[in-house]
Amino acid sequence: MKRVLTTLSLCLVAGAAIADEVYRSEKHEFRVEVIADSLRFPWALAFLPNGDYLVSQRPGILSRVGADGSVSDIDGVPEVAVTGQGGLLDVALDPDFADNRQIYLCYAAGDFAGHGTELARATLAGERLEDLEVLFVAEPKVHGGRHFGCRIVFDAGHVYLSLGDRGDMANGQDLGTHHAGVIRLGRDGGVPHDNPFVDRDGARPELFTLGNRNPQGMTRHPRTGVIWEIEHGPQGGDELNIIEAGANYGWPVVTHGVQYGSGAPIGEGTSKEGMADPVHVWVPSIAPSGMAFYEGDAFPGWRDSLFVGALKFRLLVRLEMNGDEVVAEERMLQDELGRIRDVRVGPDGFVYLLTDADPGLLVRLVPAG
């Protein structure tokens, strides 16, 4: 991506007026507007019907951000384990939020005996969470602070949750653990009778997929309803996948990545019969996190694109899609904002980003002019 004007890095002017800074992508010129600049390692963003934003922050903080940039913290957040990559992670509104005021939170929890990913539901009542109930606890809890996954997606009647392998390759092909896969639940936490492994001896009935190393991005296509997932590879081999019931995505039997440090191969190669191949792979890794399909009106040239936040190279990736095929990749905003943790498309058609820092930013991309 090419800059139209020479500007200072946003890290030096966070929170200041930057309306005159114009960036050029392959399809659009745009500006970056800072909404909030004092967040603490923000992880996920949700849009409230009144125009406010809910932002989860890894140290265990859930905040309401006003359109004017004001930040107020929400009481009643569950106790989280802030360890390594863990903490308060995803936040999502129930599809019927306008009627029931319910939100879902994904977070790391536990104590000296071990930690794991949990999913809870609560009612947002003003500046407080009420009637909190834990719907799911990933088992077994283990030591270490890596690979919690933790993205939440809904379809009609179900909630999906991505789970990482918790730093242990052996979990990738083990149906006896919740780790390294996507689970599917009823919105009340119950197990759907048609989950693919529900009748298999020794398998966790909540599992919907297996072989996913550390999926920190997951979203449902706004037009087709298909669920897509993105996951960190080891050294190389970040993957974009379409999530299908019962599919095995291969980790660690097949991967495009290699061992850290030594560069030694992992598993049996990059593909194997009976295991799902990724739609797109990044080598070297970009360390992908949040993702969102663009189908809005504010940027018509970006329609049929998938935006992905990259932590490693501190940039925003735009994948141009033709159905389920990636036909082009554009890299934007490299080193302008920092590590991009979450990407969302707002009801206004603007693209919203969170940066993984303390202080972290909530910004939006708006058309220039």
N, C-alpha and C positions, 0 to 999 in steps of 0.2 A: 504494500500500500504506500502511496506517495503523499507527502504533505503538500498542501497548497501554500501555506504560510509557515515561516520558521517561527517556532514558539518555544518557550521554556517547558521543561517536563512538568506534567501535572502534579508530580509529587512535591514540587516546590510551590504550587499555587492551588492546592486542594482547597476547595471551599470558596475560592475567589471567582469573580465573574470571568468566564472564558468564552463568552458568546461570539467573540470575533475570531476564534481559532477554528479554521476550516480544514477538514481532512478530505482526501479524495480516495474512494475505493474504485474498483473496476466498474461499478454500477451507479454509485451515488456519491455526492458530496454531503458531508454531515458535520455537525458540531457535537461536542461532548459537554453536557450540562451536569455539574456536580449538585446532587440533592443533599447528601450528608457526607461529612468528612471526618467523623469522630467515632466510628464504629470499631469494635474490638474483634479482629479476625472474623468478619462476617462470613456466613457460610451459605445461607439460602434466603430467598426473597419470595414473598407472596403479596398479592394485590388485594386490598380490602375494598369493598364496594363503594365506600365514601371517598375514595381517592388516596387514602393513607396506605402505608406499606408496613408489612410485618417482616422483620429481619431477625434471623437467628444468628447468634454469635457464639463461637466455639467455647469461650469460658463459662457458658451456662446462662447467657443473657438473651432474652427475647425482647425486642423493642418495637414500639410503634413509631414510625417515622412519618411526620406530616409532610404535606406538599410544600410547606415553607421550610423544610429541613429540620424542624424541631424533633427531638428524640426523647421519648419517655419509655421507661422500662416496664414490662408486664410482670406482675407478681404471680406466684403460684406455679412457677416452672419446676418440673421435677428435678431432683438432685442428679447431677451428671458427674461422670468421671472424666476429668480433664487430664488425659494421659496421652502423650504422643499425638497422634492424629485424631484422638477421640475428644468428645465434648458434646455440646449441643450442636446438632448438625442440621438436618433438613426440617423445614416447616411447610405445611401444605394446608389449604382450606378444603374442608369437605365440599364435594360438588353441590351440596344443598346448604351451603353456609348461610345464604341469605335467609333461610328459614330456621336453621338449627344452631347457627353460630359456633359450630364445632370446627376445631382445627386438629391436625395430626402433627406430632413431633417425633423425630427419630434422633437418637442420642446414644452415647456410650454410657454404660452404668456398671457398677460393681464395686469391689473392695479388694483387700489384700489377697483374697482367694482367687480373683480373676475378674476379667471385664468382658463385656459383650454388648452387642447392639440391641436396643429395645425400641418399641413403637408404642406411643401413648396417644390417647385422644382426650380432649378437654373442651369445655365451653368457654369462649372468649366473652367475658362480661366486663365491658369497659376496659380498665387497665389491669384486669386480673383474670387468671384461669381458674375455672371452677369445675367440679365433678371430674377431676382427672382420673382416668383409668388406664392401666397398662394393658395393652392388647396382645403384645407379643414380646417374648424374651428369647433371643437367639441362644441356642445351647450347642455345645457346652461353653461356659465362660472359661476364658483362658488368660494367661499372662501376656503382657506385651501391649503396645499401643499402636499397632499398624492395622490397616486394611479393614476398616469398619463398614465400608460401602456407604449405605444410608440415604439413598434417594427414594422418594415416595411418588407413586403415580396411581391414578384412579382410572377404572373403566366403569361400565354400568354394573354397580353392585359389588365391586371388588376393590381392594387396595393392594398394590404391589410394592415390595420393599427390596432394594438391592443390598446384598451382603458380601463383604470381602472375605478372603480366605484367612484373615487374622495373622498373616505372615507365615502360614504353614502350608506348603505346597500339597501335603498329603490330604488336606481338606477338599481339594479341588474335585476329586472323584469319589468322595465319601458321602453316600446318601444318608448315612447315619448322623451327620452333622448338618446344621443349618448353614454353615459357612460356605462361601464361594458359590453363591447362586442367587437367584431371584425367588422370593416367596410370594404366594398369593393367598390373601385372606378375604373373608367377608369384611365389610366395613366395621362390624362389631368384634372382629378378631377371630371369628369362627373359621373352621377349615372347610372350603367348598368341596362338595362330594365328588366333583369332576376334576380335582387336581390330579396331575398325571401320575404321582407316586403314592396316592392315598391308600391303595390296597397292596403295596409292595412290602413284604416283610423286611423289617430293619430300616426302612426309609422314613425320613421325616415327612409327614403328610403335608406340611405347609409348602414344601419345595415345588417350584414351578419349572426351574431350570437348574443345571449344575455346570461346573467348570468355568465359572466367571471369577477372575483373579481378584480384582478390586474395582467394582463398578461404582464410580462416583458421579456418573451422569446417567439419567434415565428420563424419558419423556414420551408422551403419547402424541402421535401426529394429529394435529387439529382437524385434518380433513379425512384421513383414511382410518383413524382410530388405532393404527398399528403402534405397538410399543417398541421403542428403540432404546438401546443401552450402549454406554461407552465405558471402557475400563482401562485402567493402567496396566500396561505390560511390565515385565521386569526391565532390563536394559534394552530398550527397543520393544516394538510389538504392541503398542497401544491399539485397541480394537474398537471398531464401531460394529454393533450387532443388531439384528432384528430379533426380538424376544418371541420365542414360540414354545408352546407347552411341551415339556419333556425334553427339550433340546439340550444337548451336551456341547458346551462351547470349548471344551478341550483342555483347559488348564489342569495340570501342567504337562499333559501328554503331548499336546501340540501348541506351539507358540512361535511367533516371529521374533521374540526377544531372546536374549542370552543371559548367562549368569553375570551378576554385578562383579566388577573387578577383573575376573579371569577371562570373561568373554566366552566361557565354555558353553556348548549347546545345552538346551534343556529339552528333555523328552525325546520324541521320535520324529521331529520335523515340524513342518508348518501346516500339514493337513493330514487327515486320516478319515477313512470311511466310517460313517456313523457319528462323526463329530461335525458341528456346524462351522463353516468357514465364515470369517468376518466379511462385512461389506466393504470395509476400508481399514487400512493399517497404517500406523505411523512408525517409521524407522528413520532416524532416531525418535525416541519418545518425545511427545510434547507435554506429557503429564496432564491429560484432559480431566475436566471436572464438569461444571454445569453445561447444559445443552438445551437448545430450543429451536424448533422449526419456525420459519418466518412465512406467514400467510397474510400479513397485514396490508394496509393501504398506504401508510406513511412512506414506505420505501418500495414501490412497485417493482423495481429492478431486483430486489432481494427476494421476491417470492420464489418458492421452490428452493430455498436455501436452508441449510442447517448450520446454526452458529454454535461453536464450541469454545469454551474458555480454556486457556492453556496456562498452567502454573509454571512450567519449566522455562519456557521462552517468553513469558510475560506478554502474551498477545491474545488476540481474538481470531479464531479461524472461521472462515465462511466456506462451507462445502456446497457447491452447486449440484443439485440433485436432478436426475431424470428418472422419476419413479423411485425404485429402490437402488439405483446406481449413482455413485458419485462420479461426476463428469469433470469437475474442476475444483481446485482448492485455492483460496485467497487468504493471505495472512495480513491482519490489520492491527494497528495500534501497538506495534511491538515496542516495548520499553516505555510506552507513554503513561500507562496507568499502574503497572505492576502485575503481580500474579492474579489472574482473573479466575475467581472461584465459582461464581454462578452467573448464568445467562438466562434471562427471561424476556419474553415479549409481552408488553403491557396491553391492556384494553385499548389504549390510544394508538397502538401500532408502533410505538417506539421500542428500541432495544435497550434493556436495562442490564447493568453489570455490577457485580460486587468484587472488590479486590481483597485478597487474602493478606491482610496486614493489620497492624495496630499502631496508628489509626488506619482504618480501612475506609474505602469509599463506596457509596452508592451513587452511580451515575447513570445517565441515559443518553443514547445517541438519537439526535433529532435531525431532520433534514436541514441542510444549509439554505439560507434564504427564505 
